[in-house]
Amino acid sequence: MLIGVGFSIGNAIGGRAADRSTAGTLLICFPLLGLIMLLFPFAATTPAGALVGVLLWGIASFSIMPALQMRTMQAAHAAPGLASSVNIGAFNLGNALGAALGGAVLSLGFGYSMVSIAGLAISLLGVLLVLLSRTGTLSPQAE
């Protein structure tokens, strides 16, 4: 339940922030998400810490979604409906790849805390992609 509450709060916060700046929202929220993932193994040592960590993770992870959706719609202004559906498909692919990465980390014999480190690396990759898109390296539309 707490993760769903976090998703709702994050979506509301992220929507307001994305109205101001999509790239700025992503450049703040991706590192924030990474930090929460980095700290989660420490927080999860107690039931109360795990509950707070799950809530914060939900908020941080879904605060990114409105900005990603807006950037997608802006980049594909000629076919926003198609772009929106592809974006949701990419989101689901990201869920699957994240689960596969977490499973690979565990299969290689690393502990559960290393899954959070892998998540941190992915969030930093998100920061890199946002920065590259702003320079025009990834797209002709820089914000």
VMD Tcl script that builds the backbone (N, CA, C; Angstrom):
set m [mol new atoms 429]
animate dup $m
set s [atomselect $m all]
$s set {name element resname resid chain x y z} {
  {N N MET 1 A 0.821 -1.181 0.000}
  {CA C MET 1 A 0.000 0.000 0.000}
  {C C MET 1 A 0.877 1.262 0.000}
  {N N LEU 2 A 1.943 1.235 0.800}
  {CA C LEU 2 A 2.785 2.427 0.890}
  {C C LEU 2 A 3.462 2.769 -0.434}
  {N N ILE 3 A 3.801 1.767 -1.191}
  {CA C ILE 3 A 4.446 2.069 -2.474}
  {C C ILE 3 A 3.459 2.762 -3.412}
  {N N GLY 4 A 2.201 2.348 -3.381}
  {CA C GLY 4 A 1.178 3.008 -4.198}
  {C C GLY 4 A 0.934 4.433 -3.754}
  {N N VAL 5 A 0.927 4.659 -2.445}
  {CA C VAL 5 A 0.801 6.026 -1.919}
  {C C VAL 5 A 1.998 6.855 -2.381}
  {N N GLY 6 A 3.180 6.257 -2.310}
  {CA C GLY 6 A 4.381 6.955 -2.775}
  {C C GLY 6 A 4.312 7.290 -4.260}
  {N N PHE 7 A 3.804 6.345 -5.055}
  {CA C PHE 7 A 3.649 6.599 -6.490}
  {C C PHE 7 A 2.735 7.797 -6.726}
  {N N SER 8 A 1.635 7.853 -6.001}
  {CA C SER 8 A 0.680 8.959 -6.174}
  {C C SER 8 A 1.293 10.289 -5.768}
  {N N ILE 9 A 1.960 10.314 -4.638}
  {CA C ILE 9 A 2.614 11.548 -4.176}
  {C C ILE 9 A 3.703 11.964 -5.157}
  {N N GLY 10 A 4.523 11.012 -5.583}
  {CA C GLY 10 A 5.597 11.313 -6.530}
  {C C GLY 10 A 5.083 11.833 -7.854}
  {N N ASN 11 A 3.996 11.252 -8.336}
  {CA C ASN 11 A 3.406 11.705 -9.595}
  {C C ASN 11 A 2.917 13.144 -9.476}
  {N N ALA 12 A 2.299 13.481 -8.343}
  {CA C ALA 12 A 1.820 14.856 -8.139}
  {C C ALA 12 A 2.985 15.842 -8.039}
  {N N ILE 13 A 3.990 15.487 -7.274}
  {CA C ILE 13 A 5.166 16.360 -7.122}
  {C C ILE 13 A 5.897 16.492 -8.450}
  {N N GLY 14 A 6.111 15.354 -9.109}
  {CA C GLY 14 A 6.821 15.364 -10.387}
  {C C GLY 14 A 6.087 16.133 -11.468}
  {N N GLY 15 A 4.753 16.071 -11.453}
  {CA C GLY 15 A 3.969 16.825 -12.438}
  {C C GLY 15 A 4.134 18.325 -12.267}
  {N N ARG 16 A 4.071 18.766 -11.026}
  {CA C ARG 16 A 4.257 20.205 -10.770}
  {C C ARG 16 A 5.665 20.653 -11.147}
  {N N ALA 17 A 6.643 19.833 -10.782}
  {CA C ALA 17 A 8.028 20.186 -11.092}
  {C C ALA 17 A 8.283 20.170 -12.599}
  {N N ALA 18 A 7.712 19.185 -13.299}
  {CA C ALA 18 A 7.909 19.086 -14.750}
  {C C ALA 18 A 7.277 20.253 -15.485}
  {N N ASP 19 A 6.217 20.835 -14.926}
  {CA C ASP 19 A 5.627 22.033 -15.533}
  {C C ASP 19 A 6.622 23.184 -15.547}
  {N N ARG 20 A 7.524 23.194 -14.597}
  {CA C ARG 20 A 8.543 24.256 -14.537}
  {C C ARG 20 A 9.726 23.940 -15.446}
  {N N SER 21 A 10.221 22.681 -15.349}
  {CA C SER 21 A 11.375 22.278 -16.152}
  {C C SER 21 A 11.456 20.757 -16.193}
  {N N THR 22 A 11.309 20.196 -17.378}
  {CA C THR 22 A 11.392 18.742 -17.477}
  {C C THR 22 A 12.811 18.252 -17.185}
  {N N ALA 23 A 13.790 18.869 -17.815}
  {CA C ALA 23 A 15.168 18.432 -17.593}
  {C C ALA 23 A 15.601 18.687 -16.154}
  {N N GLY 24 A 15.228 19.829 -15.612}
  {CA C GLY 24 A 15.574 20.128 -14.224}
  {C C GLY 24 A 14.975 19.114 -13.263}
  {N N THR 25 A 13.731 18.727 -13.516}
  {CA C THR 25 A 13.079 17.718 -12.685}
  {C C THR 25 A 13.849 16.405 -12.746}
  {N N LEU 26 A 14.221 16.002 -13.937}
  {CA C LEU 26 A 14.948 14.744 -14.093}
  {C C LEU 26 A 16.332 14.818 -13.453}
  {N N LEU 27 A 16.992 15.963 -13.592}
  {CA C LEU 27 A 18.340 16.105 -13.030}
  {C C LEU 27 A 18.333 16.146 -11.505}
  {N N ILE 28 A 17.203 16.447 -10.920}
  {CA C ILE 28 A 17.077 16.399 -9.459}
  {C C ILE 28 A 16.564 15.034 -9.017}
  {N N CYS 29 A 15.553 14.531 -9.704}
  {CA C CYS 29 A 14.871 13.318 -9.244}
  {C C CYS 29 A 15.670 12.036 -9.489}
  {N N PHE 30 A 16.407 11.946 -10.596}
  {CA C PHE 30 A 17.218 10.748 -10.812}
  {C C PHE 30 A 18.265 10.576 -9.705}
  {N N PRO 31 A 19.060 11.599 -9.381}
  {CA C PRO 31 A 20.017 11.421 -8.278}
  {C C PRO 31 A 19.337 11.175 -6.926}
  {N N LEU 32 A 18.195 11.824 -6.705}
  {CA C LEU 32 A 17.453 11.592 -5.468}
  {C C LEU 32 A 17.014 10.131 -5.382}
  {N N LEU 33 A 16.522 9.591 -6.474}
  {CA C LEU 33 A 16.150 8.186 -6.517}
  {C C LEU 33 A 17.364 7.301 -6.230}
  {N N GLY 34 A 18.488 7.620 -6.850}
  {CA C GLY 34 A 19.712 6.853 -6.614}
  {C C GLY 34 A 20.145 6.896 -5.158}
  {N N LEU 35 A 20.045 8.058 -4.547}
  {CA C LEU 35 A 20.411 8.196 -3.139}
  {C C LEU 35 A 19.494 7.358 -2.251}
  {N N ILE 36 A 18.211 7.383 -2.541}
  {CA C ILE 36 A 17.267 6.584 -1.759}
  {C C ILE 36 A 17.572 5.098 -1.921}
  {N N MET 37 A 17.895 4.681 -3.141}
  {CA C MET 37 A 18.252 3.269 -3.343}
  {C C MET 37 A 19.540 2.908 -2.616}
  {N N LEU 38 A 20.468 3.839 -2.586}
  {CA C LEU 38 A 21.724 3.602 -1.885}
  {C C LEU 38 A 21.497 3.452 -0.376}
  {N N LEU 39 A 20.594 4.248 0.172}
  {CA C LEU 39 A 20.333 4.226 1.606}
  {C C LEU 39 A 19.332 3.159 2.032}
  {N N PHE 40 A 18.584 2.619 1.094}
  {CA C PHE 40 A 17.528 1.670 1.447}
  {C C PHE 40 A 18.023 0.457 2.238}
  {N N PRO 41 A 19.134 -0.175 1.857}
  {CA C PRO 41 A 19.562 -1.342 2.644}
  {C C PRO 41 A 19.807 -1.010 4.122}
  {N N PHE 42 A 20.241 0.187 4.393}
  {CA C PHE 42 A 20.468 0.601 5.781}
  {C C PHE 42 A 19.138 0.863 6.484}
  {N N ALA 43 A 18.216 1.493 5.771}
  {CA C ALA 43 A 16.905 1.788 6.356}
  {C C ALA 43 A 16.112 0.507 6.597}
  {N N ALA 44 A 16.279 -0.481 5.728}
  {CA C ALA 44 A 15.476 -1.694 5.792}
  {C C ALA 44 A 15.910 -2.654 6.893}
  {N N THR 45 A 16.832 -2.245 7.731}
  {CA C THR 45 A 17.237 -3.115 8.833}
  {C C THR 45 A 16.196 -3.153 9.946}
  {N N THR 46 A 15.244 -2.224 9.913}
  {CA C THR 46 A 14.133 -2.225 10.875}
  {C C THR 46 A 12.822 -2.155 10.085}
  {N N PRO 47 A 11.742 -2.670 10.652}
  {CA C PRO 47 A 10.460 -2.580 9.943}
  {C C PRO 47 A 10.044 -1.138 9.652}
  {N N ALA 48 A 10.211 -0.243 10.610}
  {CA C ALA 48 A 9.842 1.163 10.389}
  {C C ALA 48 A 10.704 1.780 9.300}
  {N N GLY 49 A 11.985 1.485 9.301}
  {CA C GLY 49 A 12.883 2.001 8.272}
  {C C GLY 49 A 12.525 1.483 6.893}
  {N N ALA 50 A 12.137 0.207 6.823}
  {CA C ALA 50 A 11.724 -0.375 5.537}
  {C C ALA 50 A 10.464 0.303 5.023}
  {N N LEU 51 A 9.513 0.572 5.910}
  {CA C LEU 51 A 8.276 1.243 5.495}
  {C C LEU 51 A 8.560 2.646 4.965}
  {N N VAL 52 A 9.383 3.385 5.672}
  {CA C VAL 52 A 9.742 4.741 5.226}
  {C C VAL 52 A 10.523 4.668 3.917}
  {N N GLY 53 A 11.436 3.712 3.823}
  {CA C GLY 53 A 12.231 3.560 2.603}
  {C C GLY 53 A 11.375 3.232 1.393}
  {N N VAL 54 A 10.406 2.351 1.557}
  {CA C VAL 54 A 9.507 1.993 0.447}
  {C C VAL 54 A 8.678 3.202 0.021}
  {N N LEU 55 A 8.173 3.948 0.988}
  {CA C LEU 55 A 7.393 5.147 0.673}
  {C C LEU 55 A 8.253 6.155 -0.092}
  {N N LEU 56 A 9.453 6.425 0.404}
  {CA C LEU 56 A 10.338 7.392 -0.257}
  {C C LEU 56 A 10.761 6.917 -1.640}
  {N N TRP 57 A 11.000 5.609 -1.778}
  {CA C TRP 57 A 11.361 5.079 -3.082}
  {C C TRP 57 A 10.206 5.263 -4.065}
  {N N GLY 58 A 8.985 5.013 -3.617}
  {CA C GLY 58 A 7.821 5.206 -4.480}
  {C C GLY 58 A 7.681 6.655 -4.921}
  {N N ILE 59 A 7.872 7.571 -3.975}
  {CA C ILE 59 A 7.794 8.998 -4.304}
  {C C ILE 59 A 8.862 9.368 -5.327}
  {N N ALA 60 A 10.100 8.983 -5.051}
  {CA C ALA 60 A 11.205 9.360 -5.939}
  {C C ALA 60 A 11.067 8.728 -7.322}
  {N N SER 61 A 10.666 7.460 -7.366}
  {CA C SER 61 A 10.610 6.799 -8.667}
  {C C SER 61 A 9.498 7.351 -9.545}
  {N N PHE 62 A 8.373 7.724 -8.957}
  {CA C PHE 62 A 7.286 8.239 -9.786}
  {C C PHE 62 A 7.324 9.750 -9.953}
  {N N SER 63 A 8.217 10.435 -9.281}
  {CA C SER 63 A 8.373 11.865 -9.542}
  {C C SER 63 A 9.054 12.086 -10.895}
  {N N ILE 64 A 9.673 11.056 -11.405}
  {CA C ILE 64 A 10.353 11.112 -12.700}
  {C C ILE 64 A 9.368 10.971 -13.860}
  {N N MET 65 A 8.294 10.249 -13.645}
  {CA C MET 65 A 7.390 9.880 -14.736}
  {C C MET 65 A 6.771 11.052 -15.501}
  {N N PRO 66 A 6.228 12.077 -14.836}
  {CA C PRO 66 A 5.636 13.166 -15.627}
  {C C PRO 66 A 6.650 13.867 -16.534}
  {N N ALA 67 A 7.861 14.069 -16.043}
  {CA C ALA 67 A 8.872 14.730 -16.873}
  {C C ALA 67 A 9.262 13.860 -18.060}
  {N N LEU 68 A 9.383 12.562 -17.844}
  {CA C LEU 68 A 9.699 11.664 -18.965}
  {C C LEU 68 A 8.587 11.675 -20.006}
  {N N GLN 69 A 7.353 11.648 -19.523}
  {CA C GLN 69 A 6.210 11.666 -20.439}
  {C C GLN 69 A 6.164 12.981 -21.225}
  {N N MET 70 A 6.401 14.098 -20.541}
  {CA C MET 70 A 6.387 15.399 -21.230}
  {C C MET 70 A 7.486 15.494 -22.274}
  {N N ARG 71 A 8.683 15.019 -21.930}
  {CA C ARG 71 A 9.786 15.062 -22.905}
  {C C ARG 71 A 9.472 14.197 -24.115}
  {N N THR 72 A 8.848 13.071 -23.871}
  {CA C THR 72 A 8.473 12.197 -24.976}
  {C C THR 72 A 7.463 12.879 -25.885}
  {N N MET 73 A 6.462 13.488 -25.291}
  {CA C MET 73 A 5.422 14.163 -26.075}
  {C C MET 73 A 5.998 15.356 -26.846}
  {N N GLN 74 A 6.926 16.082 -26.230}
  {CA C GLN 74 A 7.544 17.227 -26.903}
  {C C GLN 74 A 8.411 16.778 -28.070}
  {N N ALA 75 A 9.132 15.686 -27.888}
  {CA C ALA 75 A 10.034 15.209 -28.938}
  {C C ALA 75 A 9.262 14.665 -30.134}
  {N N ALA 76 A 8.076 14.133 -29.884}
  {CA C ALA 76 A 7.288 13.524 -30.954}
  {C C ALA 76 A 6.014 14.320 -31.184}
  {N N HIS 77 A 6.155 15.609 -31.340}
  {CA C HIS 77 A 4.993 16.492 -31.470}
  {C C HIS 77 A 4.087 16.135 -32.642}
  {N N ALA 78 A 4.631 15.451 -33.646}
  {CA C ALA 78 A 3.816 15.089 -34.805}
  {C C ALA 78 A 2.915 13.883 -34.531}
  {N N ALA 79 A 3.287 13.049 -33.547}
  {CA C ALA 79 A 2.491 11.851 -33.236}
  {C C ALA 79 A 2.515 11.607 -31.722}
  {N N PRO 80 A 1.930 12.513 -30.946}
  {CA C PRO 80 A 2.026 12.383 -29.492}
  {C C PRO 80 A 1.334 11.140 -28.932}
  {N N GLY 81 A 0.242 10.707 -29.525}
  {CA C GLY 81 A -0.437 9.510 -29.038}
  {C C GLY 81 A 0.428 8.269 -29.195}
  {N N LEU 82 A 1.047 8.149 -30.345}
  {CA C LEU 82 A 1.943 7.024 -30.594}
  {C C LEU 82 A 3.142 7.086 -29.656}
  {N N ALA 83 A 3.703 8.268 -29.496}
  {CA C ALA 83 A 4.859 8.427 -28.612}
  {C C ALA 83 A 4.506 8.075 -27.167}
  {N N SER 84 A 3.325 8.475 -26.750}
  {CA C SER 84 A 2.893 8.181 -25.391}
  {C C SER 84 A 2.774 6.680 -25.169}
  {N N SER 85 A 2.215 5.972 -26.144}
  {CA C SER 85 A 2.073 4.524 -25.983}
  {C C SER 85 A 3.433 3.832 -25.999}
  {N N VAL 86 A 4.335 4.301 -26.840}
  {CA C VAL 86 A 5.679 3.728 -26.876}
  {C C VAL 86 A 6.402 4.018 -25.565}
  {N N ASN 87 A 6.187 5.195 -24.992}
  {CA C ASN 87 A 6.812 5.546 -23.727}
  {C C ASN 87 A 6.364 4.600 -22.612}
  {N N ILE 88 A 5.079 4.279 -22.570}
  {CA C ILE 88 A 4.576 3.350 -21.558}
  {C C ILE 88 A 5.173 1.957 -21.786}
  {N N GLY 89 A 5.303 1.569 -23.044}
  {CA C GLY 89 A 5.959 0.292 -23.351}
  {C C GLY 89 A 7.409 0.289 -22.882}
  {N N ALA 90 A 8.098 1.407 -23.071}
  {CA C ALA 90 A 9.486 1.518 -22.619}
  {C C ALA 90 A 9.563 1.468 -21.093}
  {N N PHE 91 A 8.593 2.068 -20.435}
  {CA C PHE 91 A 8.531 2.017 -18.983}
  {C C PHE 91 A 8.415 0.564 -18.506}
  {N N ASN 92 A 7.544 -0.201 -19.134}
  {CA C ASN 92 A 7.379 -1.608 -18.768}
  {C C ASN 92 A 8.626 -2.427 -19.103}
  {N N LEU 93 A 9.273 -2.107 -20.204}
  {CA C LEU 93 A 10.535 -2.762 -20.536}
  {C C LEU 93 A 11.583 -2.451 -19.466}
  {N N GLY 94 A 11.609 -1.199 -19.007}
  {CA C GLY 94 A 12.532 -0.824 -17.933}
  {C C GLY 94 A 12.269 -1.604 -16.657}
  {N N ASN 95 A 10.984 -1.823 -16.341}
  {CA C ASN 95 A 10.649 -2.652 -15.174}
  {C C ASN 95 A 11.225 -4.049 -15.327}
  {N N ALA 96 A 11.053 -4.631 -16.501}
  {CA C ALA 96 A 11.546 -5.985 -16.743}
  {C C ALA 96 A 13.071 -6.035 -16.697}
  {N N LEU 97 A 13.721 -5.056 -17.310}
  {CA C LEU 97 A 15.185 -5.036 -17.301}
  {C C LEU 97 A 15.733 -4.798 -15.895}
  {N N GLY 98 A 15.046 -3.967 -15.117}
  {CA C GLY 98 A 15.466 -3.749 -13.729}
  {C C GLY 98 A 15.370 -5.025 -12.910}
  {N N ALA 99 A 14.293 -5.763 -13.103}
  {CA C ALA 99 A 14.145 -7.040 -12.403}
  {C C ALA 99 A 15.219 -8.030 -12.841}
  {N N ALA 100 A 15.508 -8.044 -14.137}
  {CA C ALA 100 A 16.553 -8.936 -14.644}
  {C C ALA 100 A 17.920 -8.542 -14.086}
  {N N LEU 101 A 18.195 -7.239 -14.017}
  {CA C LEU 101 A 19.467 -6.783 -13.457}
  {C C LEU 101 A 19.576 -7.180 -11.987}
  {N N GLY 102 A 18.505 -6.967 -11.224}
  {CA C GLY 102 A 18.508 -7.368 -9.823}
  {C C GLY 102 A 18.719 -8.864 -9.676}
  {N N GLY 103 A 18.067 -9.658 -10.513}
  {CA C GLY 103 A 18.251 -11.103 -10.485}
  {C C GLY 103 A 19.677 -11.500 -10.847}
  {N N ALA 104 A 20.263 -10.807 -11.819}
  {CA C ALA 104 A 21.639 -11.101 -12.212}
  {C C ALA 104 A 22.605 -10.789 -11.071}
  {N N VAL 105 A 22.384 -9.676 -10.399}
  {CA C VAL 105 A 23.236 -9.307 -9.263}
  {C C VAL 105 A 23.183 -10.411 -8.200}
  {N N LEU 106 A 21.979 -10.895 -7.910}
  {CA C LEU 106 A 21.832 -11.959 -6.913}
  {C C LEU 106 A 22.406 -13.277 -7.412}
  {N N SER 107 A 22.216 -13.574 -8.694}
  {CA C SER 107 A 22.745 -14.818 -9.259}
  {C C SER 107 A 24.262 -14.855 -9.245}
  {N N LEU 108 A 24.878 -13.708 -9.329}
  {CA C LEU 108 A 26.340 -13.634 -9.291}
  {C C LEU 108 A 26.883 -13.756 -7.868}
  {N N GLY 109 A 25.986 -13.881 -6.915}
  {CA C GLY 109 A 26.411 -14.105 -5.545}
  {C C GLY 109 A 26.532 -12.862 -4.691}
  {N N PHE 110 A 26.161 -11.721 -5.251}
  {CA C PHE 110 A 26.193 -10.496 -4.458}
  {C C PHE 110 A 24.961 -10.470 -3.557}
  {N N GLY 111 A 25.027 -9.754 -2.496}
  {CA C GLY 111 A 23.910 -9.679 -1.564}
  {C C GLY 111 A 22.828 -8.732 -2.039}
  {N N TYR 112 A 21.761 -8.703 -1.245}
  {CA C TYR 112 A 20.622 -7.849 -1.580}
  {C C TYR 112 A 20.990 -6.371 -1.600}
  {N N SER 113 A 21.932 -5.963 -0.786}
  {CA C SER 113 A 22.303 -4.546 -0.780}
  {C C SER 113 A 22.947 -4.132 -2.104}
  {N N MET 114 A 23.544 -5.064 -2.812}
  {CA C MET 114 A 24.142 -4.736 -4.108}
  {C C MET 114 A 23.081 -4.487 -5.179}
  {N N VAL 115 A 21.879 -4.988 -4.972}
  {CA C VAL 115 A 20.789 -4.682 -5.903}
  {C C VAL 115 A 20.529 -3.178 -5.870}
  {N N SER 116 A 20.603 -2.590 -4.685}
  {CA C SER 116 A 20.430 -1.138 -4.563}
  {C C SER 116 A 21.556 -0.385 -5.256}
  {N N ILE 117 A 22.754 -0.910 -5.183}
  {CA C ILE 117 A 23.886 -0.273 -5.871}
  {C C ILE 117 A 23.669 -0.320 -7.384}
  {N N ALA 118 A 23.159 -1.435 -7.882}
  {CA C ALA 118 A 22.849 -1.533 -9.310}
  {C C ALA 118 A 21.771 -0.521 -9.685}
  {N N GLY 119 A 20.774 -0.339 -8.814}
  {CA C GLY 119 A 19.743 0.671 -9.052}
  {C C GLY 119 A 20.317 2.073 -9.073}
  {N N LEU 120 A 21.259 2.333 -8.178}
  {CA C LEU 120 A 21.946 3.631 -8.174}
  {C C LEU 120 A 22.652 3.860 -9.505}
  {N N ALA 121 A 23.319 2.845 -9.999}
  {CA C ALA 121 A 24.024 2.977 -11.284}
  {C C ALA 121 A 23.051 3.293 -12.414}
  {N N ILE 122 A 21.899 2.660 -12.411}
  {CA C ILE 122 A 20.904 2.921 -13.455}
  {C C ILE 122 A 20.373 4.345 -13.348}
  {N N SER 123 A 20.155 4.824 -12.121}
  {CA C SER 123 A 19.661 6.201 -11.980}
  {C C SER 123 A 20.717 7.204 -12.443}
  {N N LEU 124 A 21.983 6.899 -12.200}
  {CA C LEU 124 A 23.041 7.793 -12.698}
  {C C LEU 124 A 23.140 7.742 -14.222}
  {N N LEU 125 A 22.841 6.596 -14.795}
  {CA C LEU 125 A 22.761 6.496 -16.259}
  {C C LEU 125 A 21.646 7.397 -16.778}
  {N N GLY 126 A 20.542 7.466 -16.048}
  {CA C GLY 126 A 19.455 8.377 -16.414}
  {C C GLY 126 A 19.915 9.825 -16.426}
  {N N VAL 127 A 20.707 10.207 -15.421}
  {CA C VAL 127 A 21.255 11.573 -15.381}
  {C C VAL 127 A 22.116 11.816 -16.610}
  {N N LEU 128 A 22.964 10.858 -16.935}
  {CA C LEU 128 A 23.834 10.994 -18.105}
  {C C LEU 128 A 23.012 11.160 -19.383}
  {N N LEU 129 A 21.955 10.384 -19.532}
  {CA C LEU 129 A 21.114 10.496 -20.729}
  {C C LEU 129 A 20.427 11.858 -20.810}
  {N N VAL 130 A 19.977 12.378 -19.677}
  {CA C VAL 130 A 19.363 13.708 -19.678}
  {C C VAL 130 A 20.401 14.755 -20.088}
  {N N LEU 131 A 21.587 14.671 -19.530}
  {CA C LEU 131 A 22.633 15.640 -19.877}
  {C C LEU 131 A 23.010 15.548 -21.349}
  {N N LEU 132 A 23.115 14.337 -21.870}
  {CA C LEU 132 A 23.438 14.178 -23.290}
  {C C LEU 132 A 22.321 14.713 -24.178}
  {N N SER 133 A 21.075 14.524 -23.763}
  {CA C SER 133 A 19.975 15.036 -24.579}
  {C C SER 133 A 19.940 16.562 -24.559}
  {N N ARG 134 A 20.381 17.163 -23.463}
  {CA C ARG 134 A 20.403 18.630 -23.384}
  {C C ARG 134 A 21.482 19.228 -24.273}
  {N N THR 135 A 22.561 18.486 -24.498}
  {CA C THR 135 A 23.615 18.990 -25.362}
  {C C THR 135 A 23.302 18.757 -26.837}
  {N N GLY 136 A 22.229 18.009 -27.103}
  {CA C GLY 136 A 21.855 17.714 -28.478}
  {C C GLY 136 A 22.513 16.456 -29.003}
  {N N THR 137 A 23.273 15.775 -28.156}
  {CA C THR 137 A 23.943 14.553 -28.580}
  {C C THR 137 A 22.946 13.449 -28.890}
  {N N LEU 138 A 21.875 13.378 -28.110}
  {CA C LEU 138 A 20.891 12.318 -28.299}
  {C C LEU 138 A 19.678 12.746 -29.105}
  {N N SER 139 A 19.402 14.033 -29.128}
  {CA C SER 139 A 18.237 14.500 -29.874}
  {C C SER 139 A 18.472 15.919 -30.353}
  {N N PRO 140 A 17.802 16.280 -31.432}
  {CA C PRO 140 A 17.959 17.643 -31.937}
  {C C PRO 140 A 17.254 18.677 -31.054}
  {N N GLN 141 A 16.362 18.231 -30.163}
  {CA C GLN 141 A 15.622 19.155 -29.304}
  {C C GLN 141 A 16.257 19.208 -27.931}
  {N N ALA 142 A 17.070 20.170 -27.662}
  {CA C ALA 142 A 17.639 20.349 -26.322}
  {C C ALA 142 A 16.779 21.344 -25.570}
  {N N GLU 143 A 16.608 21.076 -24.259}
  {CA C GLU 143 A 15.792 21.990 -23.450}
  {C C GLU 143 A 16.656 23.087 -22.879}
}
mol reanalyze $m
mol bondsrecalc $m
mol representation Tube
mol addrep $m
